[in-house]
Amino acid sequence: MNKIIRKKASVLGFIIMCCVSFLSCGEGGADHDALSSASDNDEIVIWTWDSTFNVKAARLAAEKYSRLHPEITVRVEEMEREEILYETKNMLSSGLYDRLPDIVMIEDYDAQDVLLTFRDEFVDLTDKVDSDKYVDYKKELCTINGRMYGIPFDSGTAAFFYRTDLLEEAGYSFPALIDMTWEDFEKMSRDVYLRTGRSMITMDPTDMSITRVIMQSCGRWYVKEDGYTPDIAGNEAISGALDVYHDLIATNGAKSVNGWNDFISAFQNGDVAGVITGCWIISNIKAVPEQSGKWRIAKIPVFDDIEGCVPASSVGGSSWYVLKNSHNSEAAAEFAISMLSEDDELTDKFIEEIGLIPAVKDPSVYKNYDTVDPFFGGQKATRFLSELAGEIPVVNYGRRTYEIENILEAEFQSDFGKSDHTECLRRVEEKAKAVSR
């Protein structure tokens, strides 16, 4: 899954990449020790992130494929999401094909930019994968000009994951979370803090994922449907998200954290009562087995004054892409299609072992779809989240989600505390025009 807590690209990483590129040019691209070495003819190399989720899934697929095809070795390399994106783009730009992996995972927010820039570098899977099996919003992200280049993996369905014992300590039970508005959620968060000393959720000032959750639930984004015209000034979904962010921080309803590790440890350690994010977080929630039975899942809140706002959205989510000019592209495509698209038995294993919510229209084909989950108090977690996935509004993420969000973060922090976001969003839209194409 993709992570939503982002690290900024480091100057050191840039210097390293430049040095690697320079050495490669000087040695005719023969240096196989830098970053990820080229795969042999009998080896498929995969780059992905998150040891409890994507990496584990890739290794499960690799184990099964190696049993069926002992002549092929599948090597899974764990890297940060940002590093994978950075290295892949730089190697493709530089023509350093001998350093490429065969399969890369790309987060949904980055997919359109990568495909529009490097479309000819990825294997066209249109006639090899049944695209109609996948939910619409996910399929569109992997498609350029009617051609499909990715295999959708996790749905990224957003939900409110919460600790029942901590909410009950504050006087709340499940009925209070049904048809919840953001106003209801803010009041509940204040009560939880006053009665338990814990915040409800976390907020990272360098990652405004709550804005993305709210925007998509309202069928809006930072850009219009064309994918590049900014849609920020006057965007009531963004304005509402900024209100939620400010109010939760100001009332201690949200705990400020810095980065992925702080984000994870906050709910694993019980410092907060819950988390609003994508369903890929399940593997990290279940990483604390002694909390089994204490967790539940609810729909995200809505704005009752924004027409069309629904309690369904997506955060992160990713897909698998096969690089056309890698050393073992043909074998990699066969692996990706057979293991990550067509193998229902393996997908069932993903559901059971990592909490995958497949990005498919009919998840009932999987035997684990309708099973109760003891960790979530007997909820049918997969069914609940899969049904939500079908309600997620389709939006065009465009090519510059994170660049625009960086602008929003800076402008909002300078205006933090103001009740009127009109001028802030106007400034953001003006600056977004320069980066959105």
Residue pairs with C-beta under 8 A, 6 or more apart in sequence:
1 50
1 53
1 54
1 154
1 156
1 278
1 279
1 280
1 281
1 316
1 317
1 318
2 49
2 50
2 54
2 81
2 105
2 107
2 108
2 154
2 156
2 278
2 280
2 316
2 317
2 318
3 49
3 50
3 81
3 107
3 260
3 316
4 207
4 209
4 212
4 277
4 278
4 315
4 316
5 204
5 207
5 209
5 259
5 260
5 263
6 81
6 82
6 206
6 207
6 402
7 80
7 82
7 259
7 260
8 206
9 82
9 86
13 83
13 86
17 86
17 87
17 90
20 31
20 34
20 35
20 99
21 90
21 94
21 96
23 31
23 34
24 31
24 34
24 94
24 96
24 99
29 96
29 97
29 98
29 99
30 98
32 38
32 98
32 99
34 99
35 87
35 99
36 45
36 47
36 77
36 87
36 99
36 100
36 101
37 99
38 98
38 99
38 100
38 327
39 45
39 75
39 101
39 102
39 326
39 327
39 328
40 73
40 327
40 328
41 327
41 328
42 71
42 72
42 73
42 328
43 72
43 73
43 74
43 75
43 327
43 328
44 72
44 73
44 74
44 75
44 102
44 103
44 328
44 331
44 332
44 335
45 75
45 77
45 101
45 102
45 103
45 326
45 328
46 58
46 62
46 74
46 75
46 76
46 77
46 101
46 102
46 103
46 104
46 105
47 77
47 79
47 84
47 87
47 88
47 101
47 103
47 104
47 105
48 54
48 55
48 58
48 76
48 77
48 78
48 79
48 84
48 104
48 105
49 55
49 78
49 79
49 80
49 81
49 84
49 105
50 78
50 280
50 283
51 78
52 283
52 284
52 287
52 354
53 154
53 280
53 283
53 284
53 354
53 355
53 356
54 105
54 153
54 154
54 318
55 76
55 78
56 283
56 353
56 354
57 153
57 350
57 354
57 356
58 74
58 76
59 76
60 346
60 349
60 350
60 353
61 74
61 335
61 339
61 340
61 343
61 346
62 74
62 75
62 76
64 339
64 343
64 346
65 72
65 74
65 335
65 338
65 339
66 72
66 73
66 74
72 331
72 335
74 335
77 101
79 87
81 105
81 107
84 104
84 105
84 106
85 106
85 107
85 110
85 114
88 100
88 104
88 106
88 114
88 323
89 114
89 117
89 118
90 96
91 97
91 99
91 100
92 100
92 118
92 121
97 325
97 326
97 327
98 327
100 323
100 325
100 326
100 327
101 323
101 326
102 322
102 323
102 326
102 327
102 328
102 329
102 331
102 332
103 320
103 321
103 322
103 323
103 332
103 335
103 336
104 320
104 321
104 323
105 153
105 318
105 319
105 320
105 321
106 114
106 150
106 318
106 319
106 321
107 316
107 317
107 318
108 138
108 141
108 156
108 314
108 316
108 317
108 318
108 319
108 397
109 316
109 397
109 401
109 402
110 401
110 402
111 141
111 142
111 150
111 319
111 397
112 141
112 144
112 227
112 396
112 397
112 398
112 399
113 399
113 400
114 321
115 122
115 142
115 144
115 149
115 150
116 144
116 399
119 144
119 147
119 149
120 324
121 323
121 324
121 325
122 149
122 150
122 321
122 322
122 323
122 324
123 149
123 321
123 322
123 323
123 324
123 329
123 333
124 147
124 148
124 149
125 148
125 149
125 150
125 151
125 322
125 333
125 337
126 146
126 147
126 148
128 333
128 337
129 148
129 151
129 337
129 341
130 341
131 139
131 143
131 148
132 361
133 360
133 361
133 362
134 152
134 359
134 360
134 361
135 152
135 155
135 359
135 360
135 361
135 389
135 390
135 392
136 394
137 314
137 392
137 393
137 394
137 395
138 152
138 155
138 317
138 319
138 359
139 148
139 152
140 394
140 396
141 150
141 152
141 319
141 397
142 148
142 149
142 150
142 151
142 152
142 319
143 149
149 321
150 319
150 320
150 321
151 319
151 320
151 321
151 336
151 337
151 340
151 341
152 319
152 359
152 360
153 317
153 318
153 319
153 320
153 340
153 356
153 359
154 278
154 279
154 280
154 316
154 317
154 318
154 356
154 357
154 358
154 359
155 278
155 279
155 314
155 317
155 357
155 358
155 359
155 385
155 386
155 389
155 392
156 278
156 279
156 280
156 314
156 315
156 316
156 317
156 318
156 359
157 278
157 279
157 312
157 313
157 314
157 357
157 385
157 386
157 388
157 389
157 392
158 213
158 216
158 217
158 276
158 277
158 278
158 279
158 300
158 312
158 313
158 314
158 315
159 276
159 277
159 279
159 297
159 298
159 299
159 300
159 384
159 385
159 388
160 177
160 185
160 274
160 275
160 276
160 297
160 298
160 299
160 300
160 301
161 267
161 274
161 275
161 276
161 277
161 281
161 282
161 285
161 295
161 296
161 297
162 177
162 273
162 274
162 275
162 295
162 296
162 297
162 298
163 267
163 270
163 273
163 274
163 291
163 294
163 295
164 173
164 174
164 294
164 295
164 296
164 377
165 294
166 192
166 196
166 198
166 270
166 273
166 274
167 173
167 188
167 192
167 273
167 274
169 195
169 196
170 188
170 191
170 192
170 194
170 195
170 196
170 273
171 191
171 195
172 188
172 191
172 192
174 296
174 298
176 184
176 188
177 298
177 299
178 298
179 311
180 188
180 298
180 299
180 301
180 302
180 311
181 301
181 302
181 303
181 304
182 214
182 240
182 244
182 301
182 302
182 303
184 301
185 200
185 244
185 301
186 244
186 247
186 248
186 251
186 253
188 200
189 199
189 200
189 201
189 248
189 251
189 253
189 254
190 251
190 252
190 253
192 198
192 199
192 200
192 253
192 273
193 199
193 200
193 251
193 252
193 253
196 273
198 270
198 271
198 272
198 273
199 248
199 252
199 253
199 254
199 255
199 271
199 272
199 273
200 248
200 253
200 254
200 272
200 273
200 274
201 248
201 253
201 254
201 255
201 272
201 273
201 274
201 275
201 276
202 254
202 255
202 256
202 257
202 262
202 263
202 266
202 267
202 272
202 275
203 210
203 245
203 248
203 249
203 254
203 255
203 256
203 257
204 256
204 257
204 258
204 259
204 262
204 263
205 256
205 258
205 409
205 413
206 258
206 259
206 409
208 241
208 245
208 405
208 408
208 409
208 412
209 277
209 315
210 241
210 244
210 245
210 276
211 238
211 241
211 242
211 245
211 405
211 408
212 313
212 315
212 401
212 405
213 241
213 276
213 277
213 300
213 313
213 315
214 237
214 238
214 240
214 241
214 244
214 303
214 313
215 221
215 222
215 235
215 237
215 238
215 241
215 313
215 395
216 313
216 314
216 392
216 393
216 395
217 237
217 300
217 302
217 309
217 310
217 311
217 312
217 313
217 393
218 236
218 237
218 240
218 303
218 306
218 308
218 309
218 393
219 308
219 309
219 393
219 395
220 231
220 235
220 237
220 238
220 395
221 231
221 395
221 396
221 397
221 398
221 401
222 230
222 231
222 232
222 238
222 398
222 400
222 401
222 404
222 405
222 408
222 432
222 436
223 229
223 230
223 231
223 396
223 397
223 398
223 400
223 404
223 436
224 230
224 231
224 396
225 395
225 396
226 396
227 396
227 397
227 398
227 399
228 398
228 399
228 400
228 436
228 437
229 436
230 404
230 428
230 429
230 432
230 433
230 436
232 238
232 404
232 408
232 425
232 428
232 429
232 432
233 422
233 425
233 426
233 428
233 429
234 425
235 425
236 303
236 306
237 303
237 306
237 309
238 408
238 421
238 425
239 421
239 425
240 303
240 306
242 412
242 421
242 424
243 419
243 421
245 254
245 412
246 416
246 417
247 253
248 254
249 256
250 417
255 266
255 271
255 272
257 263
257 266
264 284
265 271
266 272
266 275
267 274
267 275
267 285
268 284
268 285
268 287
268 288
275 281
275 285
276 300
277 315
277 316
278 314
278 315
278 316
278 317
279 355
279 357
279 385
280 316
280 317
280 355
280 356
280 357
282 354
282 355
282 381
283 354
283 355
285 291
285 295
285 375
286 292
286 355
286 375
291 375
292 374
292 375
293 374
293 375
293 377
294 377
295 375
295 376
295 377
296 376
296 377
296 379
297 376
297 379
297 381
297 384
297 385
299 311
299 312
299 388
300 311
300 312
300 313
301 311
302 309
302 310
302 311
303 309
308 393
310 391
310 393
311 388
311 391
312 388
312 389
312 391
312 392
312 393
313 392
313 393
314 389
314 392
317 359
320 336
320 340
322 329
322 332
322 333
322 336
323 329
323 332
326 332
339 346
340 346
344 365
344 366
347 356
347 358
347 366
348 366
348 367
348 368
350 356
350 358
351 357
351 358
351 366
351 368
351 369
351 382
352 368
355 381
355 382
357 363
357 382
357 385
357 386
357 389
358 366
358 386
359 389
361 390
363 369
363 382
363 383
363 386
364 370
366 382
368 382
369 382
369 383
369 386
370 380
370 382
370 383
371 380
371 382
372 378
372 379
372 380
373 379
373 380
373 381
373 382
375 381
398 436
399 436
399 437
400 432
400 435
400 436
403 435
403 436
404 428
404 432
404 435
404 436
407 428
407 431
407 432
407 435
408 428
411 424
411 427
411 428
411 431
412 421
412 424
414 424
415 421
415 423
415 424
418 424
